[in-house]
């Protein structure tokens, strides 16, 4: 009787083991895909920040040249 019960449960154990292995594999594949997407997204964000920084530097240079022309010595007052 005990041997038959174990024999009857063996396919269930095999199916559960295969399902668990597939779940682990798909989990790590999903994590890898997510990390690649985040890395690509960070690259896009970094380029946008660089462009913003360059625009701000140009604006600051323009404002400094205007102040140099209209208010000489403004740098010494600070």
Backbone as CSV, one residue per row, in Angstrom:
resi,resn,N_x,N_y,N_z,CA_x,CA_y,CA_z,C_x,C_y,C_z
1,UNK,0.821,-1.185,0.000,0.000,0.000,0.000,0.869,1.254,0.000
2,UNK,1.909,1.259,0.815,2.772,2.429,0.904,3.539,2.632,-0.394
3,UNK,3.963,1.585,-1.034,4.690,1.676,-2.283,3.824,2.263,-3.386
4,UNK,2.555,1.909,-3.432,1.657,2.430,-4.451,1.397,3.925,-4.250
5,UNK,1.278,4.369,-3.013,1.051,5.793,-2.735,2.225,6.640,-3.193
6,UNK,3.423,6.137,-2.936,4.618,6.849,-3.378,4.695,6.845,-4.891
7,UNK,4.339,5.730,-5.506,4.336,5.625,-6.958,3.311,6.578,-7.569
8,UNK,2.199,6.761,-6.916,1.152,7.645,-7.435,1.548,9.113,-7.303
9,UNK,2.337,9.458,-6.289,2.736,10.850,-6.073,3.977,11.256,-6.869
10,UNK,4.708,10.318,-7.408,5.938,10.619,-8.136,5.696,11.569,-9.313
11,UNK,4.677,11.349,-10.156,4.450,12.318,-11.247,4.150,13.733,-10.728
12,UNK,3.460,13.839,-9.629,3.164,15.151,-9.062,4.445,15.845,-8.610
13,UNK,5.351,15.096,-7.987,6.629,15.674,-7.560,7.452,16.113,-8.766
14,UNK,7.451,15.319,-9.807,8.212,15.671,-11.011,7.637,16.937,-11.647
15,UNK,6.325,17.001,-11.747,5.680,18.186,-12.331,5.977,19.428,-11.492
16,UNK,5.914,19.300,-10.180,6.223,20.444,-9.310,7.675,20.875,-9.438
17,UNK,8.590,19.905,-9.555,10.008,20.245,-9.695,10.255,20.988,-11.009
18,UNK,9.661,20.504,-12.092,9.831,21.169,-13.382,9.216,22.572,-13.342
19,UNK,8.035,22.694,-12.752,7.387,24.001,-12.657,8.230,24.967,-11.826
20,UNK,8.823,24.484,-10.750,9.665,25.346,-9.910,10.901,25.800,-10.679
21,UNK,11.518,24.877,-11.426,12.698,25.257,-12.206,12.333,26.289,-13.272
22,UNK,11.211,26.086,-13.950,10.781,27.056,-14.961,10.475,28.414,-14.333
23,UNK,9.865,28.400,-13.169,9.555,29.657,-12.490,10.842,30.412,-12.143
24,UNK,11.846,29.705,-11.671,13.123,30.356,-11.337,13.788,30.896,-12.589
25,UNK,13.790,30.111,-13.657,14.416,30.553,-14.912,13.718,31.801,-15.440
26,UNK,12.387,31.767,-15.502,11.661,32.932,-16.022,11.809,34.152,-15.121
27,UNK,11.911,33.932,-13.824,12.102,35.051,-12.897,13.427,35.761,-13.205
28,UNK,14.507,34.998,-13.352,15.803,35.620,-13.587,15.903,36.203,-14.992
29,UNK,15.231,35.618,-15.974,15.208,36.215,-17.307,14.480,37.558,-17.269
30,UNK,13.400,37.609,-16.508,12.656,38.862,-16.371,13.505,39.919,-15.663
31,UNK,14.217,39.517,-14.628,15.074,40.458,-13.908,16.163,41.009,-14.815
32,UNK,16.754,40.140,-15.652,17.802,40.590,-16.570,17.230,41.574,-17.588
33,UNK,16.049,41.285,-18.119,15.409,42.181,-19.077,15.100,43.526,-18.422
34,UNK,14.623,43.483,-17.193,14.312,44.712,-16.467,15.563,45.546,-16.225
35,UNK,16.660,44.909,-15.879,17.909,45.641,-15.650,18.424,46.275,-16.938
36,UNK,18.302,45.559,-18.073,18.724,46.143,-19.356,17.870,47.354,-19.693
37,UNK,16.562,47.268,-19.451,15.672,48.385,-19.735,16.016,49.582,-18.862
38,UNK,16.280,49.320,-17.575,16.611,50.422,-16.668,17.936,51.062,-17.053
39,UNK,18.906,50.261,-17.466,20.203,50.816,-17.870,20.033,51.698,-19.106
40,UNK,19.211,51.259,-20.052,18.967,52.069,-21.246,18.249,53.358,-20.864
41,UNK,17.299,53.263,-19.967,16.542,54.443,-19.532,17.461,55.435,-18.818
42,UNK,18.365,54.938,-17.994,19.291,55.827,-17.290,20.210,56.537,-18.270
43,UNK,20.599,55.841,-19.344,21.433,56.471,-20.364,20.709,57.623,-21.032
44,UNK,19.425,57.448,-21.315,18.626,58.510,-21.920,18.498,59.679,-20.945
45,UNK,18.232,59.364,-19.678,18.115,60.419,-18.666,19.430,61.173,-18.506
46,UNK,20.544,60.460,-18.549,21.847,61.097,-18.398,22.124,62.040,-19.561
47,UNK,21.775,61.639,-20.764,21.967,62.523,-21.920,21.098,63.773,-21.806
48,UNK,19.880,63.616,-21.330,19.005,64.777,-21.139,19.593,65.725,-20.100
49,UNK,20.143,65.191,-19.034,20.769,66.031,-18.003,21.992,66.757,-18.551
50,UNK,22.781,66.076,-19.376,23.946,66.732,-19.976,23.517,67.882,-20.879
51,UNK,22.469,67.663,-21.659,21.978,68.720,-22.543,21.468,69.909,-21.726
52,UNK,20.776,69.636,-20.644,20.274,70.706,-19.780,21.437,71.471,-19.149
53,UNK,22.455,70.750,-18.699,23.618,71.409,-18.098,24.337,72.298,-19.111
54,UNK,24.464,71.820,-20.343,25.115,72.634,-21.376,24.297,73.888,-21.664
55,UNK,22.973,73.763,-21.727,22.123,74.933,-21.965,22.246,75.929,-20.818
56,UNK,22.289,75.430,-19.587,22.429,76.327,-18.431,23.784,77.025,-18.428
57,UNK,24.829,76.324,-18.838,26.148,76.955,-18.913,26.145,78.079,-19.945
58,UNK,25.502,77.845,-21.097,25.413,78.904,-22.115,24.629,80.103,-21.584
59,UNK,23.541,79.845,-20.885,22.751,80.956,-20.323,23.557,81.743,-19.306
60,UNK,24.296,81.025,-18.457,25.097,81.714,-17.443,26.185,82.564,-18.098
61,UNK,26.803,82.040,-19.148,27.831,82.816,-19.851,27.217,84.059,-20.481
62,UNK,26.018,83.921,-21.037,25.339,85.080,-21.623,25.016,86.123,-20.563
63,UNK,24.476,85.674,-19.435,24.151,86.613,-18.356,25.398,87.302,-17.815
64,UNK,26.497,86.571,-17.697,27.736,87.177,-17.213,28.256,88.204,-18.195
65,UNK,28.139,87.925,-19.492,28.613,88.910,-20.473,27.734,90.160,-20.448
66,UNK,26.425,89.990,-20.242,25.537,91.154,-20.127,25.901,91.967,-18.892
67,UNK,26.110,91.300,-17.773,26.488,92.016,-16.553,27.839,92.698,-16.703
68,UNK,28.791,92.042,-17.375,30.099,92.671,-17.592,29.954,93.956,-18.401
69,UNK,29.025,93.946,-19.373,28.844,95.121,-20.231,28.067,96.217,-19.518
70,UNK,27.057,95.872,-18.751,26.177,96.884,-18.152,26.556,97.266,-16.727
71,UNK,27.239,96.398,-16.013,27.610,96.701,-14.630,29.042,96.246,-14.378
72,UNK,29.994,97.000,-14.887,31.396,96.600,-14.671,31.709,96.504,-13.165
73,UNK,32.474,95.525,-12.819,32.848,95.352,-11.415,31.837,94.602,-10.601
74,UNK,30.834,94.049,-11.222,29.792,93.318,-10.469,30.367,92.101,-9.766
75,UNK,31.445,91.573,-10.295,32.049,90.380,-9.665,32.736,90.753,-8.342
76,UNK,33.211,91.962,-8.244,33.907,92.382,-7.032,32.957,92.676,-5.890
77,UNK,31.678,92.899,-6.194,30.695,93.255,-5.166,30.225,92.038,-4.359
78,UNK,30.459,90.864,-4.860,29.951,89.687,-4.145,30.951,89.126,-3.182
